[in-house]
Every structure is written in structure tokens, then in C-alpha cells.
């Protein structure tokens, strides 16, 4: 699947009351929490390597929905966002600043 097809496709599943920054940002945080919860439960119950892959796929898909919808809301192209991230990481690697903190490194 192409990113643009996904980004356009998610629009079919948004409720009118959900297409706003308040819902999209807090929903994204909630879904990231669910991904983290899968890991926490795996640590508690067995070991981190035993996360049920199907559950992880479902939760990461929910995270992606919110990311794509935030891109749609703000008029961003998901592919541009991803390319920008790789460019940033490439610059940091070239500068020897992959490790560390802060956006401007």
C-alpha cells in the first residue's frame, strides 16, 4: 500500500466529532499508551519477546490512523513527514549527534 492511499483512506473512518486537534492528539496519546501496555503485560506475564504480534499490529495500526489523521488535519503529507524524519536522522548521524537530546543537535 502506498502512504498516500492510506492517508486518504483513513478519512473514510473519521466521525465528524473526531476530526479536531483535541481528539486527535489525545487519541494518539491513548493509542501509544496501549502499545506500551502490551509491552508492560508481556514483561509482567512472560518476557518482552513474547508480545502477541497480532495485537501489536492492531495497536500500531491505531497509532498510524491518528498520525495520518493529524497529517490530514494540518494539511501535511505523511510521506513528507517521514522523509523529513529520515533527513533529520541522517544529519544527526553525519554530525555524530544521534545520541543525546534536544531537537537542534
Rosetta blueprint (number, residue, H / E / L):
1 X L
2 X L
3 X H
4 X H
5 X H
6 X H
7 X H
8 X H
9 X H
10 X H
11 X H
12 X H
13 X H
14 X L
15 X L
16 X H
17 X H
18 X H
19 X L
20 X L
21 X H
22 X H
23 X H
24 X H
25 X H
26 X H
27 X H
28 X H
29 X H
30 X H
31 X H
32 X H
33 X H
34 X H
35 X H
36 X H
37 X H
38 X H
39 X H
40 X H
41 X H
42 X H
43 X H
44 X H
45 X H
46 X L
47 X L
48 X H
49 X H
50 X H
51 X L
52 X L
53 X H
54 X H
55 X H
56 X H
57 X H
58 X H
59 X H
60 X H
61 X H
62 X H
63 X H
64 X H
65 X H
66 X H
67 X H
68 X H
69 X H
70 X H
71 X H
72 X H
73 X H
74 X L
75 X L
76 X L
77 X L
78 X H
79 X H
80 X H
81 X H
82 X H
83 X H
84 X H
85 X H
86 X H
87 X H
88 X H
89 X H
90 X H
91 X H
92 X H
93 X H
94 X H
95 X H
96 X L
97 X L
98 X L
99 X L
100 X L
101 X L
102 X L
103 X L
104 X L
105 X L
